[in-house]
Amino acid sequence: MEGLSHFQRHNDPQFKNTGDRMKETPYAWVVVWATFVCLALIFGVSYSFAAFFEPFAAEFSAQRAEVSWIFGLSGFVYFVLGAGGGMLADRFGPRVVCSAGMALIALGLLATSWATSLLAVYLSYGLLVGLGIALVYTPSIASVQPWFTTRRGLAGGIASSGVGAGTLLVPVLVAMAIGPMPWREAMRALALGVLVLGLLAAALLRRAPATNGPGMSAGAGGLASGLTLRETLCTPTFRWLYLATVLASPVMFIPFAHVSASARDLGLTEALAVGLVGLIGVGSLVGRFAIGLVADRLGRAQTLVLMQLSMGASYLLWGAASGHALLALFALWFGLSYGSIVSLLPALCMDYFGGKSVASVVGTLYSGAALGNLLGPVLAGAVFDFSGHYLGVMAVCLVLSLCATWASRQMKASGQTRY
């Protein structure tokens, strides 16, 4: 059995669609909602950067490009190291790895609250928080798909909607807290919340029964159903999907760092400016819930193509905005598109490559977003510092989105789902 090629495993009935024989258990939905909470916490922390943007700039007398490095560095770390987090989860299970990640995030936030220089913030918020998110993001989201067979889109949509919920609630709550208390105290309160709620949610994560324990997984003879990471990397389907992720990543992350600053430039109040990030979260919530049902019927690959195009089109509203109304509409539209794309990726990995190394595959795919997350917000800030506006940034993002749409179409045409 061990000598079978991955081609033989794909086409032998005893290996194909092994997951169809695994009954979905009630605990599967506990894992879904535990993942929801984990993602709400880690991305609530990440996107609460919008609330800390002005306090950081004022405290350390920094320009926008310099402050943007904090958000960019954190995202770069968790996307680059996401594959490592996935490999650790494949080896030790999601509960242990995610618990360690939550502890690191809380430690990073606490260290940031004591920072006396921008360099210290780069190290604590950028590196330490980023490392913690890497240990939670991929292991938690990848733990959902192996529990399900026929409702992967719905389950993945509900779980990943935690990103939208966190984006909606946490930045707004942090912004409200910064008013009556110093930003350092608000960050310490955030650290405590992550530590308590995060460890509780991580404790509920489990491997699916078919993959419970080292080396044990679905399929005849103990073999997992699916490709190894090395086999996955050799497929044209993965390469096109990876390229689409690379191209779309700057488009995805620039608004989180700069839409609030753009709103302040138009004279909006701090509450309305930070509230735009919350509206992105609202759109993301809708997208993640709705798109799972749509994609299970229309097809996840085709839905990805449409959402890539939709995300780029939303930038036309940002470019045309002169007040809160159009900015709010942009935030909702962008959030719906962005949230849909992110919720589709783990399910697509399971569809095309199976569950054998799903956490490692998802983590490797997410590494494609690292450079865009790092450089996108920073370069957008540099363009603003030079030109005084974001129009050039918006034009580039529209072009990148069109290219990501094309790459997604190529991915769809390159192969068929097998699992």
C-alpha positions in Angstrom: 0.0 0.0 0.0 2.8 2.4 0.9 4.2 2.1 -2.6 1.1 3.4 -4.4 1.6 6.5 -6.4 -0.7 9.5 -5.8 -2.2 8.9 -9.3 -3.2 5.4 -8.2 -4.6 6.7 -5.0 -6.7 9.2 -6.9 -8.2 6.6 -9.1 -8.6 3.5 -6.9 -12.2 3.4 -5.5 -10.9 2.3 -2.1 -9.0 5.6 -1.7 -11.3 8.0 -3.7 -13.6 10.2 -1.7 -12.8 8.3 1.5 -14.3 11.1 3.5 -17.7 10.2 2.1 -17.7 7.2 4.4 -16.9 9.3 7.5 -20.1 10.3 9.3 -20.4 13.9 10.4 -20.6 13.9 14.1 -22.2 16.6 16.4 -18.8 17.6 17.7 -18.0 18.8 14.2 -20.1 21.9 14.9 -18.3 22.4 18.2 -15.1 22.6 16.2 -16.8 25.0 13.8 -17.8 27.5 16.5 -14.5 27.1 18.4 -12.7 28.1 15.2 -15.2 31.0 14.8 -14.1 32.3 18.2 -10.4 31.8 17.5 -10.6 33.6 14.2 -12.7 36.4 15.7 -10.0 37.0 18.4 -6.9 36.9 16.2 -8.3 39.0 13.4 -10.0 41.3 15.9 -6.5 42.0 17.3 -5.0 42.3 13.8 -7.5 44.8 12.5 -7.8 46.8 15.7 -4.6 48.3 14.3 -6.9 50.8 12.7 -7.8 52.1 16.2 -4.2 52.2 17.3 -3.0 53.9 14.1 -3.3 57.5 15.2 -2.1 56.9 18.8 1.0 55.1 17.4 1.7 58.0 15.0 1.3 60.6 17.8 3.2 58.7 20.4 6.2 58.1 18.3 6.0 61.1 15.9 5.8 58.7 12.9 4.6 59.1 9.3 1.9 56.8 7.8 4.4 54.6 6.0 6.3 54.1 9.2 3.2 53.2 11.2 2.0 50.9 8.4 5.1 48.7 8.8 3.5 47.5 12.1 0.5 46.0 10.4 2.4 44.9 7.4 5.1 43.1 9.4 2.5 41.3 11.6 0.7 40.0 8.5 3.9 39.0 6.8 5.0 37.0 9.8 1.7 35.1 10.1 1.4 34.4 6.5 5.0 33.2 6.0 4.9 31.1 9.1 1.4 29.8 8.5 2.7 26.7 6.7 4.9 25.9 9.8 1.9 26.3 12.0 0.0 23.9 9.8 2.8 21.4 9.9 2.8 21.6 13.7 -0.9 21.1 13.8 -0.7 18.0 11.5 1.9 16.6 14.0 0.6 17.7 17.4 -3.1 18.6 16.7 -4.8 22.0 16.6 -5.5 22.3 20.3 -1.9 22.4 21.5 -0.7 24.7 18.7 -3.5 27.2 18.9 -3.2 27.4 22.7 0.5 28.3 22.3 -0.5 30.9 19.7 -3.1 32.6 21.9 -0.5 32.9 24.7 2.0 34.5 22.3 -0.6 37.0 21.1 -1.4 38.1 24.6 2.3 38.4 25.4 2.9 40.5 22.3 0.1 42.9 23.1 1.3 43.2 26.7 4.8 43.9 25.5 3.5 46.5 23.1 1.7 48.3 25.9 5.1 48.9 27.5 6.9 49.9 24.3 9.0 53.1 24.4 9.9 53.2 20.7 8.5 52.3 17.3 11.2 49.7 16.9 9.9 48.0 20.1 6.4 48.0 18.6 7.7 46.4 15.4 9.2 43.6 17.5 6.3 43.1 19.9 3.2 43.7 17.8 4.7 43.0 14.4 6.8 39.9 15.2 5.4 38.4 18.4 1.7 39.0 17.7 2.3 37.9 14.1 3.9 34.6 15.3 1.0 34.0 17.6 -1.6 34.5 14.8 0.4 32.1 12.6 0.0 29.4 15.2 -3.8 29.9 15.4 -5.0 30.9 12.0 -4.0 27.9 9.8 -4.4 25.2 12.4 -7.8 26.3 13.4 -9.3 26.9 10.0 -7.8 23.7 8.6 -9.3 21.7 11.5 -12.8 22.3 10.2 -12.8 20.8 6.7 -11.9 17.1 7.6 -15.0 16.9 9.9 -17.3 17.4 6.9 -18.1 15.8 3.6 -21.2 17.3 1.9 -21.4 20.7 3.8 -17.8 21.9 3.7 -18.8 25.2 2.1 -21.3 26.0 4.8 -19.1 24.8 7.7 -16.1 26.7 6.3 -18.2 29.8 5.8 -19.5 29.8 9.4 -16.1 29.1 10.9 -14.3 31.8 8.8 -17.1 34.3 9.5 -15.3 34.7 12.8 -12.9 36.9 11.0 -15.8 39.2 10.0 -17.2 39.2 13.5 -13.8 40.1 15.0 -13.3 42.8 12.4 -16.7 44.2 13.2 -16.5 44.2 17.0 -13.0 44.4 18.3 -11.7 47.5 16.5 -14.9 49.4 17.5 -14.6 48.3 21.1 -10.9 49.2 21.2 -11.7 52.7 19.7 -14.4 53.2 22.4 -11.9 52.1 25.1 -9.1 54.5 23.9 -11.4 57.5 24.5 -11.7 57.1 28.3 -8.4 55.3 28.9 -4.9 55.6 27.5 -4.1 53.4 24.5 -1.6 51.4 26.6 -4.4 50.4 29.1 -6.7 49.5 26.2 -4.0 47.2 24.8 -3.6 45.5 28.2 -7.3 44.9 28.4 -7.2 43.4 24.9 -4.3 41.1 25.9 -6.4 39.8 28.9 -9.4 39.1 26.7 -7.3 37.2 24.2 -5.7 35.1 26.9 -9.0 34.1 28.6 -11.3 33.6 25.6 -8.6 32.3 23.3 -7.4 29.5 25.6 -11.0 28.4 26.2 -11.8 28.3 22.5 -8.5 26.5 21.6 -9.2 23.8 24.2 -12.3 22.8 22.2 -10.4 22.1 19.0 -9.9 18.5 18.0 -8.8 16.5 15.0 -11.5 14.8 13.0 -11.9 11.1 14.1 -10.6 9.9 10.8 -7.3 11.7 11.3 -7.0 11.4 15.1 -3.5 10.6 16.3 -0.2 10.7 14.6 -0.1 8.8 11.4 -3.8 7.7 11.7 -6.2 8.9 9.0 -8.9 8.0 6.6 -8.5 5.4 4.0 -7.6 1.8 3.5 -4.5 0.6 5.3 -4.3 3.7 7.4 -3.5 6.0 4.4 -4.9 9.4 4.3 -7.2 10.4 1.5 -5.3 13.1 -0.5 -2.0 14.4 -1.6 1.1 15.1 0.5 2.3 18.6 0.6 5.1 17.8 -1.9 2.6 16.2 -4.3 0.3 19.2 -4.0 3.1 21.7 -4.8 3.7 19.8 -8.1 0.1 20.3 -9.4 -0.7 23.1 -11.8 -4.0 23.7 -9.8 -2.1 24.7 -6.7 0.4 26.8 -8.6 -2.5 28.9 -10.2 -4.3 29.2 -6.9 -1.0 30.3 -5.2 -0.5 33.0 -7.9 -4.1 34.2 -7.5 -3.4 34.6 -3.7 -0.2 36.5 -4.4 -1.9 38.9 -6.8 -4.9 39.5 -4.6 -3.1 40.0 -1.3 -2.3 43.7 -1.6 -5.9 44.4 -2.6 -7.1 42.5 0.4 -5.1 44.3 3.1 -4.6 47.9 2.1 -8.1 49.0 3.2 -7.6 47.6 6.7 -4.6 49.9 7.2 -5.7 52.9 5.3 -9.5 53.3 4.8 -9.8 54.8 8.3 -7.0 57.3 7.6 -8.6 58.1 4.2 -11.9 58.9 6.1 -10.1 61.2 8.5 -8.6 63.1 5.6 -12.2 63.7 4.4 -13.1 65.2 7.8 -15.0 62.2 9.3 -14.9 61.7 13.1 -12.8 59.1 14.7 -15.8 56.9 15.4 -17.0 56.9 11.8 -13.4 56.4 10.5 -12.7 53.3 12.7 -16.3 52.2 12.1 -15.5 51.6 8.4 -13.3 48.7 9.5 -16.3 47.4 11.4 -18.4 47.7 8.2 -15.8 45.7 6.4 -16.5 43.1 9.1 -20.2 43.3 8.5 -19.7 42.7 4.8 -17.3 39.9 5.5 -19.8 38.2 7.9 -22.5 38.3 5.2 -20.0 37.0 2.6 -18.7 34.1 4.6 -22.2 32.9 5.6 -23.9 33.4 2.2 -21.0 32.3 0.0 -20.7 28.9 1.5 -24.3 28.1 0.5 -23.8 29.6 -3.0 -20.5 27.9 -3.6 -21.8 24.5 -2.6 -24.3 24.9 -5.5 -22.5 27.1 -8.1 -19.1 25.5 -7.5 -16.3 26.9 -5.3 -13.9 27.5 -8.1 -16.3 29.5 -10.2 -17.4 31.5 -7.1 -13.8 32.4 -6.4 -13.4 33.8 -9.9 -16.5 36.0 -9.4 -15.4 37.2 -6.0 -11.9 38.2 -7.2 -13.5 40.4 -9.8 -16.0 41.8 -7.3 -13.2 42.8 -4.9 -11.4 44.9 -7.5 -14.6 46.5 -8.6 -15.3 47.7 -5.1 -12.3 50.0 -5.3 -14.1 52.1 -7.8 -16.4 53.2 -4.9 -13.4 54.1 -2.7 -12.0 56.2 -5.5 -15.3 58.0 -6.0 -16.0 58.6 -2.3 -16.2 62.2 -1.0 -18.1 61.4 2.2 -19.2 58.7 4.6 -22.0 57.2 2.4 -19.8 55.9 -0.4 -17.0 54.9 2.0 -19.5 52.8 3.9 -20.8 51.2 0.8 -17.2 50.5 -0.3 -16.5 48.9 3.1 -19.5 46.6 2.9 -18.9 45.6 -0.7 -15.2 45.1 -0.2 -15.8 43.1 3.0 -18.3 40.8 1.3 -15.9 40.0 -1.5 -12.8 39.7 0.7 -14.6 37.5 3.2 -16.0 35.2 0.5 -12.5 34.7 -1.0 -10.9 33.9 2.3 -13.6 31.4 3.3 -13.4 29.6 0.0 -9.6 28.9 0.1 -9.5 26.1 2.7 -12.5 24.3 1.1 -10.8 24.5 -2.3 -7.7 23.0 -0.8 -9.8 20.1 0.6 -11.7 19.7 -2.7 -8.6 19.5 -4.9 -5.9 18.1 -2.6 -7.7 16.1 0.1 -7.2 15.9 3.8 -3.9 14.1 4.2 -1.9 17.3 4.7 -4.6 19.9 4.7 -3.2 22.2 7.4 0.2 22.2 5.7 -1.3 22.9 2.3 -3.6 25.7 3.6 -0.6 27.3 5.4 1.6 27.1 2.4 -1.2 28.7 0.3 -1.5 31.5 2.8 2.2 32.2 2.5 1.4 33.7 -0.9 -0.3 36.6 0.9 2.7 37.5 3.0 4.5 39.9 0.7 1.3 41.7 -0.3 0.4 42.1 3.4 3.8 43.4 4.2 4.4 45.8 1.3 0.9 46.7 0.2 0.0 48.9 3.2 3.5 50.3 3.5 3.7 51.3 -0.2 0.2 52.7 0.0 1.3 54.8 2.9 4.5 55.9 1.1 2.4 56.9 -2.0 0.1 59.0 0.2 3.1 60.6 2.0 4.4 61.5 -1.5 1.3 62.5 -3.4 -1.3 63.4 -0.7 -3.9 61.0 -2.0 -4.7 57.3 -2.7 -5.8 57.4 -6.3 -2.7 55.7 -7.7 -3.0 53.0 -5.0 -6.6 52.3 -6.0 -5.7 52.0 -9.7 -2.9 49.5 -9.1 -5.2 47.4 -6.8 -7.9 47.3 -9.6 -5.3 46.0 -12.1 -4.0 43.4 -9.5 -7.5 42.2 -8.9 -8.1 41.7 -12.6 -4.9 39.6 -12.8 -6.0 37.6 -9.7 -9.4 36.9 -11.5 -7.5 35.6 -14.5 -5.3 33.4 -12.4 -8.4 32.0 -10.6 -9.9 31.1 -14.0 -6.7 29.3 -14.9 -6.9 27.4 -11.7 -10.5 26.3 -12.4 -9.5 25.1 -15.9 -6.4 23.2 -14.7 -8.0 20.3 -12.9 -11.1 18.7 -11.3 -12.0 18.2 -7.7 -11.3 14.7 -6.4 -12.2 14.7 -2.7 
